[in-house]
């Protein structure tokens, strides 16, 4: 589990604040991270640092 609440800022990430849009997440096998239809993604290292 990762808390992204503090990271959802800016034009690319604000749409992810909407629960319905956030749920459209998928895993990009090439990037090896989570992505959304608008092109938003988080580096795997960023996500690993925020695991709890």
DSSP file (Angstrom, degrees, kcal/mol; ACC not computed):
  #  RESIDUE AA STRUCTURE BP1 BP2  ACC     N-H-->O    O-->H-N    N-H-->O    O-->H-N    TCO  KAPPA ALPHA  PHI   PSI    X-CA   Y-CA   Z-CA
    1    1 A X              0   0    0      0, 0.0    51,-1.9     0, 0.0     2,-0.4   0.000 360.0 360.0 360.0 138.7    0.0    0.0    0.0
    2    2 A X  B     -A   51   0A   0     49,-0.2     2,-0.8    50,-0.1    49,-0.2  -0.995 360.0-137.9-131.4 132.8    1.3    3.5   -0.9
    3    3 A X        +     0   0    0     47,-0.8     3,-0.2    -2,-0.4     4,-0.0  -0.822  28.8 166.1 -90.6 109.8   -0.1    6.8    0.2
    4    4 A X    >>  +     0   0    0     -2,-0.8     3,-2.0     1,-0.1     4,-0.7   0.331  42.1 109.2-102.7   5.0   -0.1    9.1   -2.9
    5    5 A X  G >4 S+     0   0    0      1,-0.3     3,-0.6     2,-0.2    -1,-0.1   0.838  81.7  46.3 -55.2 -36.9   -2.3   11.9   -1.4
    6    6 A X  G 34 S+     0   0    0     -3,-0.2    -1,-0.3     1,-0.2    -2,-0.1   0.581 110.3  55.2 -80.7  -8.9    0.6   14.3   -1.1
    7    7 A X  G <4 S+     0   0    0     -3,-2.0     2,-1.5     1,-0.1    -1,-0.2   0.457  77.7  95.0-102.8  -2.6    1.8   13.5   -4.7
    8    8 A X    <<  +     0   0    0     -4,-0.7     2,-0.3    -3,-0.6    -1,-0.1  -0.428  58.8 119.7 -92.3  63.5   -1.4   14.3   -6.6
    9    9 A X        +     0   0    0     -2,-1.5     4,-0.4    -3,-0.1     3,-0.2  -0.907  44.1  38.7-125.1 152.5   -0.6   17.8   -7.5
   10   10 A X  S  > S-     0   0    0     -2,-0.3     4,-2.5     1,-0.2     3,-0.4  -0.073  97.5 -65.0  93.3 164.1   -0.2   19.5  -10.9
   11   11 A X  H  > S+     0   0    0      1,-0.2     4,-0.5     2,-0.2    -1,-0.2   0.838 130.7  48.5 -56.0 -39.2   -2.1   19.2  -14.1
   12   12 A X  H  4 S+     0   0    0      1,-0.2    -1,-0.2    -3,-0.2    28,-0.2   0.860 120.5  33.6 -72.2 -36.1   -1.1   15.6  -14.8
   13   13 A X  H >4 S+     0   0    0     -4,-0.4     3,-1.5    -3,-0.4     4,-0.3   0.678  95.2  81.1-100.1 -19.2   -1.9   14.2  -11.3
   14   14 A X  H >< S+     0   0    0     -4,-2.5     3,-2.0     1,-0.3     4,-0.3   0.861  85.9  61.6 -58.6 -37.1   -4.9   16.2  -10.2
   15   15 A X  G >< S+     0   0    0     -4,-0.5     3,-1.4     1,-0.3    -1,-0.3   0.788  92.7  67.9 -59.0 -23.3   -7.3   14.0  -12.2
   16   16 A X  G <  S+     0   0    0     -3,-1.5    -1,-0.3     1,-0.3    -2,-0.2   0.629  81.1  75.6 -72.2 -12.0   -6.2   11.1  -10.0
   17   17 A X  G <  S+     0   0    0     -3,-2.0     2,-0.6    -4,-0.3    -1,-0.3   0.748  77.3  87.1 -68.4 -22.9   -7.9   12.7   -7.0
   18   18 A X  S <> S-     0   0    0     -3,-1.4     4,-3.1    -4,-0.3     5,-0.2  -0.700  77.6-145.4 -79.7 120.0  -11.2   11.5   -8.5
   19   19 A X  H  > S+     0   0    0     -2,-0.6     4,-1.8     1,-0.2    -1,-0.2   0.858  97.1  52.0 -56.6 -40.0  -11.7    8.0   -7.2
   20   20 A X  H  4 S+     0   0    0      2,-0.2    -1,-0.2     1,-0.2     4,-0.2   0.906 113.8  42.9 -65.7 -40.9  -13.4    6.8  -10.4
   21   21 A X  H >4 S+     0   0    0     -6,-0.2     3,-2.0    -3,-0.2    -2,-0.2   0.913 110.5  56.0 -70.2 -42.0  -10.5    8.1  -12.5
   22   22 A X  H >< S+     0   0    0     -4,-3.1     3,-1.1     1,-0.3    -2,-0.2   0.868  98.7  62.7 -56.8 -36.8   -7.9    6.7  -10.1
   23   23 A X  T 3< S+     0   0    0     -4,-1.8    -1,-0.3     1,-0.3    -2,-0.2   0.571  83.9  78.2 -68.6  -7.5   -9.4    3.3  -10.4
   24   24 A X  T <   +     0   0    0     -3,-2.0    -1,-0.3    -4,-0.2    13,-0.2   0.219  69.8 135.4 -84.6  16.0   -8.5    3.3  -14.2
   25   25 A X    <   +     0   0    0     -3,-1.1     2,-0.3    11,-0.1    11,-0.2  -0.246  28.8 175.5 -62.5 148.7   -5.0    2.4  -13.2
   26   26 A X  E     -B   35   0B   0      9,-2.2     9,-2.8     7,-0.0     2,-0.5  -0.930  32.0-107.8-145.1 170.5   -3.0   -0.2  -15.1
   27   27 A X  E     -B   34   0B   0     -2,-0.3     2,-0.7     7,-0.2     7,-0.2  -0.911  22.3-146.2-105.9 125.5    0.5   -1.6  -15.1
   28   28 A X  E  >> -B   33   0B   0      5,-2.8     4,-2.4    -2,-0.5     5,-0.9  -0.810   5.4-158.5 -89.1 113.7    2.7   -0.7  -18.0
   29   29 A X  T  45S+     0   0    0     -2,-0.7    -1,-0.2     1,-0.2     5,-0.0   0.798  90.7  50.6 -65.6 -27.4    5.0   -3.7  -18.6
   30   30 A X  T  45S+     0   0    0      1,-0.2    -1,-0.2    -3,-0.1    -2,-0.0   0.924 119.9  33.7 -74.9 -45.1    7.6   -1.7  -20.5
   31   31 A X  T  45S-     0   0    0      2,-0.2    13,-0.3    12,-0.0    -2,-0.2   0.693  98.5-140.2 -80.7 -19.7    7.8    1.0  -17.8
   32   32 A X  T  <5 +     0   0    0     -4,-2.4     2,-0.3     1,-0.2    -3,-0.2   0.898  67.5  89.6  57.4  45.0    7.2   -1.5  -15.0
   33   33 A X  E   <S-B   28   0B   0     -5,-0.9    -5,-2.8    10,-0.1    -1,-0.2  -0.934  85.2 -77.7-153.9 175.0    5.1    0.9  -13.1
   34   34 A X  E     -B   27   0B   0      8,-0.3     8,-1.0    -2,-0.3     2,-0.3  -0.579  47.7-179.1 -82.0 143.8    1.5    2.0  -12.7
   35   35 A X  E     -BC  26  41B   0     -9,-2.8    -9,-2.2    -2,-0.2     2,-0.3  -0.938  16.5-145.6-139.9 160.0    0.0    4.4  -15.3
   36   36 A X    >   -     0   0    0      4,-1.9     3,-2.4    -2,-0.3   -11,-0.1  -0.853  36.3-101.2-123.8 161.6   -3.3    6.1  -16.0
   37   37 A X  T 3  S+     0   0    0     -2,-0.3   -12,-0.0     1,-0.3    -1,-0.0   0.753 118.7  59.5 -55.9 -26.9   -5.0    7.0  -19.3
   38   38 A X  T 3  S-     0   0    0    -26,-0.1    -1,-0.3     2,-0.1   -23,-0.0   0.449 123.0-101.5 -83.3   2.5   -3.8   10.6  -19.2
   39   39 A X  S <  S+     0   0    0     -3,-2.4    -2,-0.1     1,-0.3     2,-0.1   0.386  72.9 146.7  95.6  -3.6   -0.2    9.5  -19.2
   40   40 A X        +     0   0    0    -28,-0.2    -4,-1.9    -5,-0.0    -1,-0.3  -0.418  17.3 156.8 -65.5 140.0    0.4   10.0  -15.4
   41   41 A X  B     -C   35   0B   0     -6,-0.2     2,-0.4    -2,-0.1    -6,-0.2  -0.969  33.5-133.5-154.8 167.1    2.8    7.5  -13.9
   42   42 A X        -     0   0    0     -8,-1.0    -8,-0.3    -2,-0.3     2,-0.0  -0.989  30.3-110.8-126.9 136.6    5.1    7.2  -10.9
   43   43 A X     >  -     0   0    0     -2,-0.4     4,-2.0     1,-0.1     3,-0.4  -0.379  27.0-123.6 -61.6 140.4    8.6    6.0  -11.0
   44   44 A X  H  > S+     0   0    0    -13,-0.3     4,-2.5     1,-0.2     5,-0.2   0.867 112.7  55.4 -55.1 -36.8    9.0    2.6   -9.3
   45   45 A X  H  > S+     0   0    0      1,-0.2     4,-1.9     2,-0.2    -1,-0.2   0.894 105.1  52.3 -63.1 -39.9   11.6    4.0   -7.0
   46   46 A X  H  > S+     0   0    0     -3,-0.4     4,-0.7     1,-0.2    -1,-0.2   0.918 111.7  46.3 -61.2 -44.7    9.2    6.8   -5.9
   47   47 A X  H >< S+     0   0    0     -4,-2.0     3,-0.9     1,-0.2     4,-0.3   0.905 109.7  53.1 -66.1 -42.5    6.6    4.1   -5.1
   48   48 A X  H >< S+     0   0    0     -4,-2.5     3,-1.1     1,-0.3    -1,-0.2   0.862 104.2  56.6 -61.9 -36.2    9.0    1.9   -3.2
   49   49 A X  H 3< S+     0   0    0     -4,-1.9    -1,-0.3     1,-0.2    -2,-0.2   0.749 109.3  47.2 -65.4 -23.7   10.1    4.8   -1.0
   50   50 A X  T << S+     0   0    0     -3,-0.9   -47,-0.8    -4,-0.7    -1,-0.2   0.293  80.9 127.7-105.4   8.9    6.5    5.3    0.1
   51   51 A X  B <    A    2   0A   0     -3,-1.1   -49,-0.2    -4,-0.3    -3,-0.0  -0.364 360.0 360.0 -62.7 142.0    5.5    1.7    0.9
   52   52 A X              0   0    0    -51,-1.9    -1,-0.1    -2,-0.0   -50,-0.1   0.314 360.0 360.0-143.1 360.0    4.0    1.1    4.3
